[in-house]
Amino acid sequence: MKTFDILARLVVALCIVMSPGLFAQDNGDGLQIYWIDVEGGSATLLVTPAGEAVLMDAGWNREDQRDARRIEAAMADAGAADIDYFIASHFHGDHVGGTPAIAQRVSIGQFLDHGDSVESETERGRPAWEAYLSAAQEKRRTVRPGDTVNLTGVEFTIVVSDREIIEGGTGTNPHCGGPMAPEDFGENSRSIGYRVTVGEFEFLDLGDITVDIQQAAACPINRLGVVDLIQVPHHAQGVAAELLWALEPTVAVSNNGATKGGRADDLAVVQGIPGLDGFWQVHHATASSAGLNAPPQMTANLTEDNDQGHWIKATVDADGTNYTIINGRNGYSQTYATK
C-alpha cells in the first residue's frame, strides 16, 4: 500500500474518532428531523432533501447562548448553513426566548407565527414577545390552518394556529365521549402545529397545544387523520387521549426536560396509544416511573447527563417508505416502516 493511501486512511479514522457527530447517519436524499435538547423548552429542526431548514422554537434566553449553540450543532450535523423558516409555536420564554441568539448566529429568511401575543402585557409574556419581535422585525408572516410552506420535496401544512383547526376528517372518533377540558385562551392554546408529508410518511408537531384544542381537533371527528411520527404535545404535560389515540402514531418523541414535563398521567396516555411501536424521549422525566419513561437506550439525556445536550434524530427515506430514529447520546437506532 502506498504511503499516501496509508496517511489518508489514518486521517479519515482520526476524523471519525474526533467527530462530535460520531453517531450521525447519512440519510442520503431524505428528510432529517432533530429534537434538540434545550432543557425543558423546545426546538425542533427539519432539514429537507434540498437542504432547506425549518426551525420551530429556539429554547431559552441565556447569556451563554447555550440553546442557539445546540441548534447550530444540529444544523451542522444536517448540513444546513441557514434557516429558511423560523416558526414561533407561541410566545413563551422556553420556546422563543432564544430567538435573538439564533438570529444573531445564522441567517433566517422568514418568521412565521400565529399573530400577536395575547400575553404581551403580562410579566411572563412580555420578555418572550419582545425577544421574538427584536429578531423577526419586518420578516414576520402570520399563518392559519391550511396555509403551506414552500419547500422542495416535502409537503408542509399548518394544521392548527391561534385556536383554529384545519377542516377535514371523516367518521366518528371512538375515543371521544369522556369529559371535555375547560377552554384555555392563553398562549399555549394558540400554538402553531404543522404536518409534514414525504411520500406516505407523515410527521405531526403541535407545539404546546392545550388539551381543549386537542379535543376539539379530535371530537367528534378526528380532523388530523393518522400519522407515522408525532412530537408529543406540550412536553407531555397535558395531552388528550382522544387525539393521540386517534392519530395512531407508530412512533412518539417527547421533548420534555428532566424536571419539566413528562408527567406520569400524560406518559401513561402516550404509552397507551394503539399500535405504538416506539417511544423516545429527549430527557428521562424524574417525576415518572421507569416503566412510563422510554427505555434508557431510547432516551437522549439521562438524569445524570442533563447538561450534555444530546438530541434525538429522525431520518426519513427519500421515498418516505421507512424512517430511522437515532439516539445522539449512544447511537442506538431503530428503523420503522411507514403505514
ABEGO torsion letter per residue (X at the ends): XBAAAAAAAAAAAAAAAABAAAABBBAEABBBBBBBBAGGBBBBBBBBAAGBBBBBEAEBBBAAGAAAAAAAAAAAAAGBABBABBBBABBBAAAAAAAAAAAAABBBABBBBAEBBAAAABAAAAAAAAAAAAAAEAABBBBBBGBBBBBBGBBBBBABBGGBBBBEEBEBBAABGBBBBBBBABAAAABBBBBBBBEABBBBBAEABBAAAAAAAAOABBAAEBBABBBBBGGGAGBBAAAAAAAGBABBBBBBBAABEGBAAAAAAAAABBGBABBBBABBBAABBAAABBBAAABABBAAAAAAGBBBBBBBBAAGABBBBBBAAAGBBBBBBBX
